[in-house]
């Protein structure tokens, strides 16, 4: 995720499809290169969290998303900023690594196996719960986020 806007919020998308979570591997900056994160980035001045997340997913993944509820608590970042993750679903497009080294769809069991950025790692329990709920929901009729 890129640097922050003036409001100090970074948003991330927990994009779930068929019970798996989309993760992306950083290409830069050097201290974060090779580590995994959720798609997203800074909230720009005048943008809502949802607007920023939709924009970032177009820029980073070339997809349109529907944004659902917040996943887990806000995570404190350096400088008094926060990371806020939202559940998301694909509306159109197939994700591709526009700004990142690679993308990977991960099951709940695979989440601990990748080298996450520290802030994203703090939410692995919440992301696992999201995937467990998505897997249970896949046996049910379609429902909203």
C-alpha positions in Angstrom: 0.0 0.0 0.0 1.3 3.4 -0.9 1.9 6.5 1.3 -0.9 8.1 3.2 -3.1 11.1 2.5 -3.7 13.9 4.9 -6.4 12.1 6.9 -4.0 9.3 8.0 -6.0 6.3 6.8 -4.8 3.5 4.6 -7.5 1.1 3.4 -7.2 -2.5 2.3 -9.5 -4.9 0.5 -10.0 -8.4 1.7 -11.2 -9.7 -1.7 -12.8 -13.1 -1.3 -13.9 -15.4 -4.2 -14.9 -19.0 -3.7 -13.6 -19.1 -0.2 -10.1 -17.8 -0.9 -8.5 -14.4 -0.3 -6.5 -12.4 -2.8 -3.0 -11.3 -1.7 -0.4 -9.4 -3.6 3.4 -9.3 -3.3 5.1 -5.9 -3.1 7.6 -4.8 -5.7 8.7 -1.7 -3.8 10.0 0.1 -1.7 13.1 -2.0 -1.0 12.3 -2.6 2.7 8.8 -4.0 1.8 9.7 -5.7 -1.6 8.8 -9.4 -1.6 6.4 -9.1 1.3 2.7 -9.8 0.9 -0.3 -7.5 1.6 -3.9 -6.9 0.8 -4.7 -4.6 -2.1 -5.4 -1.0 -1.2 -3.7 2.3 -0.3 -4.1 5.8 1.0 -7.3 7.7 1.3 -6.9 10.9 -0.6 -8.3 14.3 0.6 -12.0 14.4 -0.1 -12.3 10.7 -0.6 -14.3 8.3 1.6 -12.7 5.0 2.6 -14.9 3.1 0.1 -14.1 5.5 -2.7 -10.4 5.2 -2.0 -10.6 1.4 -1.9 -12.5 1.2 -5.2 -9.9 3.5 -6.8 -6.9 1.6 -5.5 -8.3 -1.7 -6.7 -8.7 -0.3 -10.2 -5.1 1.0 -10.1 -3.5 -2.0 -8.5 -5.6 -4.9 -9.9 -7.5 -3.5 -12.9 -10.8 -4.7 -11.3 -14.0 -3.2 -10.0 -15.0 -4.3 -6.4 -18.0 -4.1 -4.1 -17.0 -3.0 -0.7 -18.6 -4.6 2.4 -18.1 -4.3 6.1 -14.9 -3.6 8.0 -12.8 -6.7 8.9 -11.1 -6.6 12.3 -10.1 -3.4 14.1 -8.1 -0.5 12.8 -4.4 -1.3 13.0 -2.0 1.4 14.2 0.7 2.4 11.7 3.7 4.6 12.2 3.1 8.3 12.5 -0.4 8.0 14.1 -1.9 6.5 10.9 -4.2 3.6 10.7 -4.9 0.6 8.4 -8.6 -0.2 7.9 -9.5 -3.4 6.1 -12.9 -4.1 4.4 -14.4 -7.2 3.0 -14.8 -7.0 -0.8 -16.1 -8.9 -3.8 -15.2 -8.7 -7.4 -17.8 -7.0 -9.6 -15.9 -7.0 -12.9 -12.5 -7.9 -14.3 -10.0 -10.6 -13.4 -7.3 -9.4 -11.0 -3.8 -8.9 -12.5 -0.6 -7.6 -10.9 -0.4 -4.1 -12.2 2.0 -2.6 -9.6 3.0 -5.8 -7.7 5.3 -8.8 -8.4 2.5 -11.4 -8.2 -1.0 -12.2 -7.0 -2.1 -15.3 -5.1 -5.4 -16.7 -4.0 -5.0 -18.1 -0.5 -7.1 -20.5 1.6 -7.5 -19.8 5.4 -4.9 -22.6 6.0 -2.4 -20.9 3.7 -2.6 -17.4 5.3 0.2 -18.0 7.8 2.5 -19.4 5.1 3.3 -16.2 3.3 5.6 -13.3 4.5 3.0 -10.6 5.3 3.8 -7.0 6.0 3.5 -6.5 9.8 0.2 -4.6 9.8 -1.5 -7.1 7.6 -0.2 -10.0 9.7 -1.9 -8.6 12.7 -5.3 -9.2 11.0 -4.7 -12.9 10.0 -7.2 -14.1 12.7 -9.9 -11.8 11.4 -9.1 -12.8 7.8 -9.3 -16.4 8.7 -12.7 -15.9 10.3 -13.8 -14.0 7.1 -12.7 -16.9 4.9 -14.3 -19.5 7.3 -17.6 -17.5 7.0 -17.3 -17.3 3.3 -16.7 -21.0 3.0 -19.8 -21.7 5.1 -21.8 -19.1 3.1 -20.8 -20.9 -0.2 -23.2 -23.6 0.8 -26.0 -21.1 1.3 -27.9 -19.0 -1.2 -26.1 -15.8 -2.5 -26.0 -13.0 0.1 -24.6 -9.5 0.3 -21.3 -8.6 1.8 
